[in-house]
């Protein structure tokens, strides 16, 4: 059933054609627009939930502020430096969570058989699942991350160069893409392990929490793992260390800080392969 090239988002052909990609983006936009219109029907409710999302994520930074009320440095990093890491990771993850956060519902759809209704539609399944129940309230997380990042950039004494200035938007966009690829790969894993949403969350929500702190507070084996195995270090650690003129704890050369776009492209390619493999392996529940 999942081998249909149109309904399966290219699973049958083994590659995404340009017309199919355009159709997927168009479908994604239409579904998102539908959910946004639904959300804005109750503007007061939206404002309260967005503020609640903002406040809930802000408590993470409050915890960091409490730490710095007792210490001057954390792993050798000052408060503005930690805020820079926090803001970059939070904003990048917030963008990915806004655009692809619904992917963690795939396991539930596989279990109850509702995925079948998506497969018979002439629209890529990935676009349908990613846009399903689009939650505009997640803008609260992005806003909170941007505010902390703005504070860090004004508080830090950075010797700005054109490359360092360009590193900020590149870091946020590449980081969001890397997280989005992790969302897709985690969703693909749920084709086989249907109750694996928490495993996916350990790499997404858990990953962003990890990246909010300096790499020097973690064991080097862990830092190597998030650099060479699941390359979350390219979300903010490596480019941020270049901007702040800090040494990498693994002793990597400076040019590694410019690799996030390539790493993001590689993560998307691998996530696409995992998605197509999972979709081909899917068997209907028959319900």
N, C-alpha and C positions, 0 to 999 in steps of 0.2 A: 504493500500500500504506500509506503514512504518512498518508493522509487520513482514516483512521478516527478519529472523534471520541473514542472511549473509549480505544482502544489508544494513540492518538497524543497523549494528554494534552490534548485540546481543540483539536488542530490543525484539525480539520474545521469546528468551529463558530467558530473565530477568537477564542474567549474562554473563560476558566475559569469554569464554573458552580460555585456553592457546593457542591452534592453531589459534584462531581468533585474539588474542592479537598479536601473532607473525606476522600474515598476515597484521594486521593493521600497525604495526611498519615498516614492509617491504614496504608496499604501501606508507606510509608517507615518508620513505627514498627515494623511487624512484621518487615521485612527487617533493620532495625538490631538489633532484639532477637535475631534469629537469629544474626547475626554476633557479637554480644556474648556470647551463650551459648557459641558456638564458641570465642571467644577465651578466656573464663574457664575453659574446660576445662583449659587449661594455664596455670595462674596464674603459675608461676615464669617461663615464657616471656614472658607478658604483662608482668610486672614488669621483666624485663630489657630488653625492647624499649621500654617506656615510659621507662625510665631512659636508655636509649641516645638516644631522641628528645630527652629533656630535656638531656642532655649535649651533643648535637650542636648544638642551638640556642643553648646557653649559650656556645659558643665565639664567637658573634657579639658577645656583650656583653663577653667577655674581650678581644676586639680593641679595643673602645672603651676598656676600662680601660687597655690598653697605650698607647693614644693619649694618655690623660690622665695617664699617668706621665711624659710628656714636655712636655705643654702644660697650661696652666691652663684654657683655654677653647677650644671648637671652634666656629668661626663666631660667636663672641660668647656662646656658651651654656656654662654650667657642667656638671659631671658629673651632678648631680641633674636638671638640666633635660633633658639628652640622655637620661638614664635614663627620664624621664617619657615622652618621645616614643617611646623604644624599647619600654617596657613596654606602652603603649597600642596601638602598631602590632602588636606581637607577640601580644598577647592577642586583639585583634580578628581578626587573620589566623588565629590558632590556632583560634578558634571556627568561622570559615568553613571552614577546612581540615578540621576534624573532621566538620562536617555535609555539606560539598559537595566535599571534596577528590577524590572518586572520579570527578568529571566529566571529568578529563583522560584517562580511558580510552576516551572515546567514539570517538576516531579509530581506535583499534585495533578496536573493535567494528564500525565501518563497513567497515574494510578486510577483516576476516575473515568478515563476514556474520552474526556472532552477534547483531547488533542486531535482526535479523528475529525472533528468538525472543522479544524483549521487546515487539515491536509487536503480536504476536498475543494477548498476555495482556490481560485486562480491567482493567488498571491503568495509570495514566499513566506514560509512559516516563521522564519526568524523575525521578519518585520512585524508580523502579527503578534508574536509573543512579546517582543521588546516594547511595543507600543501599548500592549494591553494594560488597562487601568493606569494609564500615565498619571503620575502623581505630581502635580505642579507644586504641592506643598514642599517638595524637596528643595525648592529654591532657598528655603531657610538655611539649609546646610551650606550651600554655596555662598550665600551672603555672609554667614558667620566666618567661613574660611577666608573670604576676601577681606573682611574687616581686620582679622588677625594678620593676614599677609600685609595689608596696608600699614598697620602699626609697625610691623617688623622692618619694612623697607624704609620707613621714616626714622626709626630708632637706630638702625645699623649704620655704621660708618663704612660704606662700601666705596671703593675706588672704581667708579663706574666707567665702563668702556662700551662701545657699540655692541661688542659680543656679549657682555654681561647683561646689557639692557635687553637684547634679543633673547637671552636665555630664559627670561621670566615667562613670556607667553609660550615659548617653545616647551618649557618644562610643564606648564599647566595643560596644554593641548596633548602633548605626548603622554603625560601621566594619565590623563582621562582616557586616552585610547588604550593604554596598557590595562587599566582597570576594566574597560569595556570588554577587552579580549578575555580577561579572566572571568568576567560574568558569562560570556558565551561558552567558554571552555567548561566552566562549572555546570552550566545548564546541560551541555552535551553529556557530561558524566552522569547526569540524572536519567538519561535514557536507559542506562544499565542499573544504576543504584538509585532507585526512585525516592528514597528517603535521605538523599545526600545534600539537602539544602544547607544544613549546618556546616558540612565540609566546604561548600562553596563560600559560605559566610566567613569561614576562618581565613580565607585568602583575600576576601574583599574588605569586610568590616575589620577583621583582625589585622589585615595587611596595612590598612590606613592608620590604625592605632599604633602599630609598630613603627611606621615611618614618621610619626609625629615626634619621636624622640631621637636624639643623636645616635648615630651608629656606634659611638664609643661606649655606650652603656650596655651593649650586647656582646656576647661571645663572638669571636671571629668566625667560628664555624657557621653561626646563624647569619652573619653578615655575608659570608660567601654564598650561603644558600639562597638568599634573596637578591644576590647579584648574578650568579651563574646558573641557578636552577629555575627559580621563579623570579624573573628579573624586576622585582618591585623596587629595587634600589635606584633604578633609572627613572622612577616617578619623581623623586625629589632629592634623595641623598646625594647622588653623584653630581647633578647639575648645581644643586645648592652649595655644595662644598666648593665648587669652582667659583661661584659668585662671591662667596664669603672668604675666599682665599684660605680655605682650611685644607689640611692634608687628609687624603683618603686613608682610613685605617688599614686597608689592604695594600696600600702602596701602589695603586693603579695610576697610570699616567694621566695628565690633564686632558688629553684628547678624548678620553672615555666619556667625559661630561657632555660631549656633543653627539653621542650615539642614541639618545632617547628616541628620535624619530625613526631611526633604523630598527631599534629594538621594538618599538610600537608596531611597525609594519610587519616584523617577523612574528610578533605575538598574534596579530590579526590573522596572518596566514595559517599559523598553527591552530588557532581557534576555529578558523573556517574548516580546516581538515577534520578536526574533532567533531564539529557540528554535522558535517556531511556524513561522517562515519556513524554517528549516533542516530541520525535520521534514517539512514539505510538499515540500521539494526533494529529499528522500532517495529514492533508487532502490535497490532491493534488488540485492545482488550476484548473486542467482540461485543461490547455492550452497546 
